[in-house]
Amino acid sequence: MGQILRLIKIYIVVMRNSLDKDLFDFKYLKFIKIFRIFFPNLWFRNNSLSRGERIKNAFEELGPIFVKLGQTISTRKDLLPEDIAEELVKLQDKVTPFSGQEAKKLIEIALSDKVENIFENFDIEPLASASVAQVHAAKLEGKDVVIKVLRPNIENLIRRDINLMYFIAKIINKFWEESKRLKPMEIVGEYERVIFGELDLVKEASNANLLRKNFTESSFLYVPEIYFDYTRKNVLVMERIFGIQISNMEELRKNNINIQRLAEKGVEIFFTQVFQHNFFHADMHPGNIFVSYENPDDPKYCAVDFGIMGSLSESDQKYLALNFQAFFQRDYRKVAELHIDSGWVGENTRIDEFENSIRSVCEPIFEKPLKDISFGNVLLQLFSVARQYDMTVQPQLVLLQKTLLNIEGLGRDLYPDLDLWVTATPFFEKWAKDNMSLSSFVKKISKNGPKFIDEISDLPKTLLLIKKKLKNDESKKEIRELKTNIKKTQQKNMLLFIVIFSMILFELIQ
């Protein structure tokens, strides 16, 4: 019942903001308009606001999940009408704030003391306000800091919309054949995990600290210091960043920032986080990114808001890296083979057909700057290919895909002439050298050697078990499984030999 009431609320907000013409003009949705007769307050509507303002207001009114949707959309100005893009950008850090006095009260409860007793100065007016929290400037021990405070009742608001998403996902599962491939329930589950992780500011502080450690002494990215003694689940205190918001092109140019180098660094930061550190900032919209003006020729990114971070399993990271590498080398056969090996498409897929389909989509975009590439069109074509070969959606990669969209949109705004291929290719050459070379193999083997040796020591037990099973005349299925175990055991023996030989060889060439 709660989901039905929420859908009615969404309907009222859409109608009140006169968005029905844009949303309900599709063939199968036109009938929805008729329900307006049951809501007299919607008969006469104020259309004085622009289309962009009405959409922004609707997102705000519907709550944090819709605001986050608006934030994601706002990064793709290339796919949006200008009037809508300009308004949605405001959702990045200019959401309607809650009372500063209420924020102060929440801080005092969390820290068990008066704000005046802890901070030398506290600005009651918020510095920025977003979907989940707002930020206040303050001074702590003579240093400029910001205090992040979660919105009141935010958990209940998000839970309400997550339940609605599950409700819609169940309907899709039941009535839409494509749901088996798209996995809507799994996608909602992954989003639920991510969004509720954002509501724990102690976790966010830990995320920030790890990212700061990863980029210590880096000329690419600066992460502010966290004050753990003053951080709680709903309150976070960290160093205040003074820089230029990355979307403020006028200010960047005024400070003579090298825009091309800035755009290139953005690409390099992304690949470093994903494939080197395996820990990436997954909410890199312009509201969370600043630029240091201390060294204009070699500018440094400054990141804030670490509530949404991502990581990949070892296998996903490997397959993605190899896919990227093959893609940049235009080795579409390799891309096709990797998709089959990873299980993302069926093992009965014809490689030659799959290869040609990928080539027809990807080849036209090479050797072109960002401004000449329609990624929206490429994406639509890839979806068509995915559907053709029953490619399953990988819920664990949705967060990465969202991040990639943000980065690409950011790069387009910064420097449309950026040659993505030239920037990315050296990174993957280095990745291949570090991860696919003999020395890297030996290092991995050395690390996992004791585990392999321990498993090999269980060989007599395995053989004895096989003998007993065969004597007891077990089913054919069990015998096949045993044969598989034998094969694996043989492979482990061979692997152990390779380990020993590789380590000897490595020592000889040193």
C-alpha positions as CSV (number, residue, x, y, z in Angstrom):
1,M,0.0,0.0,0.0
2,G,2.9,2.3,0.8
3,Q,4.3,2.0,-2.7
4,I,0.9,2.8,-4.3
5,L,0.7,6.0,-2.1
6,R,4.2,6.9,-3.2
7,L,3.3,6.5,-6.8
8,I,0.3,8.8,-6.3
9,K,2.6,11.4,-4.7
10,I,5.0,11.2,-7.7
11,Y,2.0,11.6,-10.0
12,I,0.8,14.7,-8.1
13,V,4.3,16.3,-8.2
14,V,4.7,15.6,-11.9
15,M,1.3,17.1,-12.7
16,R,1.7,20.1,-10.3
17,N,5.0,21.0,-12.1
18,S,3.3,20.7,-15.5
19,L,5.6,17.9,-16.6
20,D,2.8,15.7,-17.8
21,K,3.1,16.8,-21.4
22,D,6.8,15.7,-21.5
23,L,6.3,12.5,-19.6
24,F,2.8,11.2,-20.4
25,D,2.6,11.8,-24.1
26,F,3.8,8.3,-24.9
27,K,1.3,5.9,-26.5
28,Y,0.9,3.8,-23.4
29,L,0.9,6.5,-20.8
30,K,-1.5,9.1,-22.2
31,F,-4.4,7.6,-20.2
32,I,-2.6,8.6,-17.0
33,K,-3.5,12.2,-17.6
34,I,-7.2,11.5,-17.0
35,F,-6.6,10.9,-13.2
36,R,-6.1,14.7,-12.8
37,I,-9.8,15.1,-12.4
38,F,-9.5,13.5,-9.0
39,F,-7.2,16.2,-7.8
40,P,-8.9,19.6,-8.0
41,N,-5.8,21.4,-6.9
42,L,-4.2,20.4,-10.2
43,W,-6.9,21.8,-12.4
44,F,-5.3,25.2,-12.5
45,R,-1.5,25.2,-12.5
46,N,1.1,28.0,-12.6
47,N,3.3,27.7,-15.7
48,S,5.3,30.8,-15.1
49,L,8.5,28.9,-14.3
50,S,10.8,27.6,-17.1
51,R,10.8,24.0,-18.1
52,G,14.2,23.5,-16.4
53,E,13.1,25.1,-13.1
54,R,10.0,22.9,-13.0
55,I,12.0,19.7,-13.5
56,K,14.5,20.8,-10.9
57,N,11.8,21.6,-8.4
58,A,10.1,18.2,-9.0
59,F,13.3,16.3,-8.3
60,E,13.8,18.3,-5.1
61,E,10.3,17.8,-3.9
62,L,10.5,14.0,-4.6
63,G,13.5,13.6,-2.3
64,P,17.1,12.4,-2.2
65,I,17.0,9.5,-4.7
66,F,15.5,11.7,-7.4
67,V,17.9,14.5,-6.6
68,K,20.8,12.0,-7.1
69,L,19.2,11.0,-10.4
70,G,19.1,14.7,-11.4
71,Q,22.8,15.1,-10.4
72,T,23.8,12.2,-12.6
73,I,21.8,13.5,-15.6
74,S,23.2,17.0,-15.0
75,T,26.8,15.8,-15.9
76,R,25.6,15.0,-19.4
77,K,25.1,18.5,-20.8
78,D,25.8,17.1,-24.3
79,L,22.6,15.0,-24.1
80,L,20.3,17.6,-22.5
81,P,18.6,20.8,-23.7
82,E,20.6,23.8,-22.4
83,D,17.7,25.2,-20.3
84,I,17.3,21.9,-18.4
85,A,21.0,21.3,-18.0
86,E,21.5,24.8,-16.4
87,E,18.9,24.1,-13.8
88,L,19.8,20.5,-13.0
89,V,23.4,21.6,-12.3
90,K,22.0,23.4,-9.2
91,L,21.2,20.0,-7.7
92,Q,24.9,19.3,-7.2
93,D,25.3,21.5,-4.2
94,K,22.4,24.0,-4.1
95,V,19.5,21.8,-3.0
96,T,17.1,23.7,-0.6
97,P,18.9,23.5,2.8
98,F,17.3,22.7,6.2
99,S,17.5,25.0,9.1
100,G,21.0,26.0,10.3
101,Q,19.8,26.0,13.9
102,E,18.6,22.4,13.4
103,A,22.0,21.4,12.0
104,K,23.7,23.0,15.0
105,K,21.4,21.0,17.3
106,L,22.2,17.8,15.5
107,I,26.0,18.5,15.8
108,E,25.7,19.2,19.5
109,I,23.8,16.0,20.2
110,A,26.3,14.0,18.2
111,L,29.4,15.5,19.9
112,S,27.8,15.8,23.3
113,D,28.8,19.4,23.7
114,K,27.9,22.9,22.7
115,V,29.2,24.0,19.3
116,E,30.8,27.1,20.9
117,N,32.8,24.9,23.2
118,I,34.3,22.9,20.4
119,F,34.7,25.3,17.5
120,E,36.2,28.7,17.5
121,N,33.7,29.8,14.9
122,F,30.6,28.2,13.3
123,D,28.7,29.6,10.3
124,I,25.0,29.1,10.8
125,E,24.4,29.5,7.1
126,P,25.2,26.4,5.1
127,L,28.2,26.5,2.8
128,A,26.6,24.0,0.5
129,S,23.5,21.8,0.6
130,A,23.0,18.4,-1.2
131,S,20.5,15.6,-1.3
132,V,21.8,13.7,1.7
133,A,23.6,16.3,3.8
134,Q,24.6,19.9,4.1
135,V,27.9,21.5,5.0
136,H,28.8,24.3,7.4
137,A,32.0,26.2,7.6
138,A,33.8,26.4,11.0
139,K,37.2,26.9,12.7
140,L,38.8,24.1,14.8
141,E,42.1,24.7,16.6
142,G,42.9,27.6,14.3
143,K,42.3,25.6,11.1
144,D,39.5,26.1,8.5
145,V,37.2,23.1,8.5
146,V,33.8,22.1,7.2
147,I,31.1,20.2,9.2
148,K,29.0,17.8,7.2
149,V,25.6,17.0,8.8
150,L,23.1,14.4,7.5
151,R,19.6,15.6,6.8
152,P,17.0,14.8,9.5
153,N,14.9,11.7,8.8
154,I,17.0,11.0,5.7
155,E,17.2,7.2,6.2
156,N,13.4,6.8,6.3
157,L,13.0,9.0,3.1
158,I,15.5,6.8,1.2
159,R,14.0,3.6,2.5
160,R,10.6,4.7,1.2
161,D,11.9,5.1,-2.3
162,I,14.1,2.0,-2.2
163,N,11.0,0.0,-1.4
164,L,9.2,1.6,-4.3
165,M,12.1,0.7,-6.6
166,Y,11.9,-3.0,-5.4
167,F,8.1,-2.8,-6.1
168,I,8.7,-1.6,-9.7
169,A,11.5,-4.2,-10.1
170,K,9.2,-7.0,-9.1
171,I,6.6,-5.9,-11.6
172,I,9.3,-5.7,-14.3
173,N,10.5,-9.2,-13.4
174,K,7.0,-10.6,-13.7
175,F,5.8,-9.0,-16.9
176,W,8.9,-8.2,-19.0
177,E,10.9,-10.9,-20.7
178,E,14.1,-8.8,-20.9
179,S,14.2,-8.7,-17.0
180,K,16.2,-12.0,-17.0
181,R,19.0,-10.2,-18.8
182,L,18.7,-6.8,-17.1
183,K,18.4,-8.1,-13.5
184,P,16.4,-5.2,-12.1
185,M,16.2,-6.7,-8.6
186,E,19.9,-7.2,-8.4
187,I,20.5,-3.6,-9.6
188,V,18.2,-2.2,-7.0
189,G,19.9,-4.3,-4.4
190,E,23.3,-2.9,-5.4
191,Y,22.0,0.6,-5.4
192,E,20.5,0.0,-1.9
193,R,23.9,-1.1,-0.6
194,V,25.6,2.0,-2.0
195,I,23.1,4.6,-0.9
196,F,22.8,3.3,2.7
197,G,26.6,3.2,2.9
198,E,26.4,7.0,2.2
199,L,24.4,7.5,5.4
200,D,27.3,6.4,7.6
201,L,29.7,9.4,7.9
202,V,32.2,7.3,9.9
203,K,32.5,5.0,6.9
204,E,32.8,8.0,4.6
205,A,35.7,9.4,6.8
206,S,37.4,6.0,6.5
207,N,36.9,6.1,2.7
208,A,38.4,9.6,2.5
209,N,41.4,8.5,4.7
210,L,42.2,5.5,2.4
211,L,41.9,7.6,-0.8
212,R,44.1,10.3,0.8
213,K,46.7,7.5,1.6
214,N,46.5,6.2,-2.0
215,F,47.3,9.7,-3.4
216,T,49.9,10.8,-0.8
217,E,52.5,13.0,-2.5
218,S,50.5,12.8,-5.8
219,S,50.4,15.7,-8.2
220,F,47.0,14.5,-9.5
221,L,44.6,14.5,-6.6
222,Y,44.3,16.1,-3.1
223,V,42.0,14.6,-0.4
224,P,41.3,16.7,2.7
225,E,42.4,15.7,6.2
226,I,39.7,14.0,8.3
227,Y,39.2,14.9,12.0
228,F,38.1,11.5,13.4
229,D,37.8,12.8,17.0
230,Y,34.9,14.9,15.9
231,T,33.3,12.5,13.5
232,R,30.2,10.5,14.2
233,K,27.7,8.5,12.1
234,N,25.7,11.7,11.2
235,V,28.5,14.3,11.6
236,L,31.8,14.6,9.8
237,V,34.5,17.2,10.3
238,M,37.3,17.6,7.7
239,E,39.7,20.1,6.3
240,R,38.1,22.9,4.3
241,I,39.2,23.0,0.6
242,F,39.8,26.3,-1.1
243,G,39.7,25.9,-4.8
244,I,37.8,26.6,-8.0
245,Q,34.7,24.5,-8.7
246,I,35.5,22.5,-11.8
247,S,32.4,23.6,-13.6
248,N,33.4,27.2,-13.2
249,M,35.2,27.6,-16.6
250,E,35.3,31.4,-16.3
251,E,37.2,31.2,-13.0
252,L,39.5,28.5,-14.3
253,R,40.5,30.6,-17.3
254,K,40.9,33.7,-15.2
255,N,43.5,31.8,-13.1
256,N,45.3,30.5,-16.2
257,I,44.6,26.9,-15.4
258,N,46.0,24.5,-18.1
259,I,42.6,23.1,-19.1
260,Q,44.0,20.4,-21.4
261,R,46.3,19.0,-18.7
262,L,43.4,19.2,-16.3
263,A,41.2,17.1,-18.6
264,E,44.0,14.5,-19.2
265,K,44.6,14.2,-15.4
266,G,40.9,13.5,-14.9
267,V,41.2,10.5,-17.2
268,E,44.4,9.3,-15.6
269,I,42.9,9.6,-12.1
270,F,39.9,7.5,-13.1
271,F,42.1,4.7,-14.5
272,T,44.5,4.8,-11.6
273,Q,41.7,4.5,-9.0
274,V,40.0,1.6,-10.8
275,F,42.9,-0.5,-12.1
276,Q,45.8,0.4,-9.8
277,H,44.2,1.1,-6.4
278,N,40.9,-0.8,-7.0
279,F,39.2,1.9,-5.0
280,F,37.4,4.7,-6.8
281,H,35.4,7.8,-6.1
282,A,32.0,7.0,-7.5
283,D,30.2,10.3,-7.1
284,M,32.5,12.6,-9.2
285,H,29.9,15.2,-10.3
286,P,31.2,18.8,-10.6
287,G,29.7,19.7,-7.1
288,N,32.3,17.4,-5.5
289,I,35.4,18.4,-7.5
290,F,37.5,21.5,-7.1
291,V,40.8,22.6,-8.7
292,S,43.8,23.9,-6.9
293,Y,45.1,27.2,-8.4
294,E,48.5,27.0,-6.7
295,N,50.2,25.6,-9.8
296,P,48.2,26.6,-12.9
297,D,50.4,24.7,-15.4
298,D,50.1,21.5,-13.6
299,P,46.7,21.7,-11.8
300,K,45.6,19.3,-9.1
301,Y,42.1,18.0,-8.5
302,C,40.7,18.3,-5.0
303,A,37.9,15.9,-4.1
304,V,35.2,16.1,-1.5
305,D,32.2,13.8,-0.5
306,F,33.4,10.3,-0.2
307,G,30.1,8.6,0.7
308,I,30.0,6.6,-2.5
309,M,33.1,4.7,-3.3
310,G,33.5,1.6,-5.4
311,S,35.8,-1.4,-5.8
312,L,35.8,-4.5,-8.1
313,S,36.4,-8.1,-7.6
314,E,39.8,-9.4,-8.8
315,S,38.2,-11.2,-11.8
316,D,36.0,-8.2,-12.8
317,Q,39.0,-5.9,-12.6
318,K,41.0,-8.2,-14.7
319,Y,38.4,-8.7,-17.4
320,L,37.6,-4.9,-17.5
321,A,41.3,-4.0,-17.9
322,L,41.8,-6.6,-20.6
323,N,38.6,-5.3,-22.3
324,F,39.8,-1.7,-22.2
325,Q,43.2,-2.7,-23.5
326,A,41.8,-4.7,-26.4
327,F,39.3,-1.9,-27.2
328,F,42.1,0.7,-27.4
329,Q,44.1,-1.7,-29.6
330,R,41.0,-2.2,-31.8
331,D,41.2,-5.9,-31.1
332,Y,37.5,-6.6,-31.3
333,R,38.0,-10.4,-31.5
334,K,39.7,-10.2,-28.1
335,V,36.8,-8.1,-26.7
336,A,34.4,-10.8,-27.9
337,E,36.4,-13.6,-26.5
338,L,36.7,-11.9,-23.1
339,H,32.9,-11.3,-22.9
340,I,32.4,-15.1,-23.5
341,D,35.1,-16.1,-21.1
342,S,33.7,-13.9,-18.3
343,G,30.2,-15.3,-18.8
344,W,28.7,-12.0,-19.7
345,V,27.4,-13.5,-22.9
346,G,26.5,-17.2,-23.6
347,E,29.3,-19.7,-24.4
348,N,27.4,-20.7,-27.6
349,T,27.8,-17.2,-29.0
350,R,29.4,-17.1,-32.4
351,I,32.6,-15.2,-31.9
352,D,32.9,-13.9,-35.5
353,E,29.4,-12.5,-35.5
354,F,29.8,-10.9,-32.0
355,E,33.2,-9.5,-33.1
356,N,31.7,-7.8,-36.2
357,S,28.8,-6.4,-34.2
358,I,31.2,-4.8,-31.7
359,R,33.4,-3.5,-34.6
360,S,30.5,-1.8,-36.3
361,V,29.6,0.2,-33.2
362,C,33.1,1.1,-31.9
363,E,35.3,1.6,-35.0
364,P,33.6,4.9,-36.1
365,I,34.5,6.7,-32.9
366,F,38.3,6.1,-33.0
367,E,40.7,8.9,-33.8
368,K,38.1,11.5,-32.9
369,P,38.1,14.1,-30.1
370,L,35.4,14.0,-27.5
371,K,33.4,16.8,-29.2
372,D,33.0,14.6,-32.3
373,I,31.8,11.5,-30.5
374,S,28.2,10.9,-29.7
375,F,28.5,8.5,-26.7
376,G,24.7,8.6,-26.3
377,N,24.4,7.1,-29.8
378,V,27.2,4.6,-29.1
379,L,25.5,3.6,-25.9
380,L,22.1,3.0,-27.7
381,Q,23.9,0.8,-30.3
382,L,25.7,-1.2,-27.7
383,F,22.4,-1.8,-25.9
384,S,21.1,-3.2,-29.2
385,V,24.1,-5.5,-29.5
386,A,23.7,-6.6,-25.9
387,R,20.1,-7.5,-26.5
388,Q,20.9,-9.4,-29.7
389,Y,23.4,-11.6,-27.9
390,D,21.5,-11.9,-24.6
391,M,24.3,-10.1,-22.8
392,T,23.4,-10.0,-19.0
393,V,23.7,-6.8,-17.0
394,Q,26.4,-6.9,-14.3
395,P,24.9,-5.2,-11.2
396,Q,28.3,-5.0,-9.6
397,L,29.5,-2.8,-12.5
398,V,26.6,-0.3,-12.5
399,L,28.4,2.0,-10.1
400,L,31.5,2.0,-12.3
401,Q,29.4,2.7,-15.4
402,K,27.8,5.7,-13.6
403,T,31.2,7.0,-12.6
404,L,32.4,6.6,-16.2
405,L,29.5,8.6,-17.5
406,N,30.3,11.4,-15.0
407,I,34.0,11.4,-16.0
408,E,33.2,11.5,-19.7
409,G,30.7,14.3,-19.2
410,L,33.2,16.2,-17.1
411,G,35.9,15.8,-19.8
412,R,33.6,17.0,-22.5
413,D,32.8,20.2,-20.5
414,L,36.5,20.9,-19.7
415,Y,38.2,20.1,-23.0
416,P,36.1,18.9,-25.9
417,D,39.2,18.4,-28.0
418,L,40.6,15.8,-25.6
419,D,42.0,12.8,-27.4
420,L,40.8,10.1,-25.1
421,W,42.7,7.3,-26.9
422,V,46.1,9.0,-26.8
423,T,45.5,9.8,-23.1
424,A,44.4,6.3,-22.1
425,T,46.7,4.1,-24.2
426,P,49.9,4.7,-22.2
427,F,48.1,3.8,-19.0
428,F,47.0,0.4,-20.3
429,E,50.5,-0.3,-21.7
430,K,51.8,0.3,-18.2
431,W,49.0,-1.8,-16.7
432,A,49.9,-4.7,-19.0
433,K,53.6,-4.4,-18.1
434,D,52.8,-4.4,-14.4
435,N,50.2,-7.2,-14.4
436,M,50.9,-9.4,-17.4
437,S,54.7,-9.7,-17.4
438,L,56.8,-12.6,-16.1
439,S,58.0,-10.6,-13.1
440,S,54.4,-9.8,-12.0
441,F,53.5,-13.5,-12.5
442,V,56.3,-14.6,-10.3
443,K,55.3,-12.1,-7.6
444,K,51.7,-13.4,-7.6
445,I,53.0,-17.0,-7.5
446,S,55.4,-16.1,-4.6
447,K,52.4,-14.6,-2.7
448,N,50.1,-17.6,-3.3
449,G,52.8,-20.3,-3.2
450,P,52.1,-21.6,0.3
451,K,48.4,-22.0,-0.5
452,F,49.2,-24.0,-3.7
453,I,51.7,-26.3,-1.8
454,D,49.1,-26.8,1.0
455,E,46.5,-27.9,-1.6
456,I,49.0,-30.2,-3.3
457,S,49.6,-31.9,0.1
458,D,46.0,-33.0,0.1
459,L,46.5,-35.0,-3.1
460,P,46.7,-38.5,-1.4
461,K,43.4,-37.9,0.3
462,T,41.8,-36.8,-2.9
463,L,43.0,-40.0,-4.7
464,L,41.8,-42.2,-1.9
465,L,38.4,-40.6,-2.0
466,I,38.2,-41.2,-5.8
467,K,39.1,-44.9,-5.3
468,K,36.3,-45.3,-2.7
469,K,33.8,-43.6,-4.9
470,L,34.6,-45.8,-7.8
471,K,34.4,-49.0,-5.7
472,N,30.9,-48.0,-4.5
473,D,29.7,-47.7,-8.0
474,E,28.4,-44.2,-7.6
475,S,26.2,-42.4,-10.2
476,K,27.6,-41.2,-13.5
477,K,27.2,-37.6,-12.3
478,E,29.5,-38.2,-9.3
479,I,32.0,-40.0,-11.5
480,R,32.1,-37.0,-13.9
481,E,32.7,-34.7,-10.9
482,L,35.5,-36.9,-9.7
483,K,37.1,-36.8,-13.1
484,T,37.0,-33.1,-12.9
485,N,38.7,-33.2,-9.6
486,I,41.4,-35.4,-11.0
487,K,41.9,-32.9,-13.9
488,K,42.1,-30.0,-11.4
489,T,44.6,-32.0,-9.3
490,Q,46.8,-32.6,-12.4
491,Q,46.6,-28.9,-13.3
492,K,47.7,-28.0,-9.8
493,N,50.7,-30.3,-10.1
494,M,51.6,-28.7,-13.4
495,L,51.1,-25.3,-11.8
496,L,53.4,-26.2,-8.9
497,F,56.1,-27.2,-11.4
498,I,55.6,-23.9,-13.3
499,V,55.8,-22.0,-10.0
500,I,59.1,-23.6,-9.1
501,F,60.6,-23.3,-12.6
502,S,59.5,-19.6,-12.8
503,M,61.0,-18.7,-9.5
504,I,64.3,-20.4,-10.5
505,L,64.3,-18.5,-13.8
506,F,63.5,-15.3,-12.1
507,E,66.4,-15.7,-9.8
508,L,68.8,-16.5,-12.6
509,I,67.9,-13.4,-14.6
510,Q,68.3,-11.1,-11.6
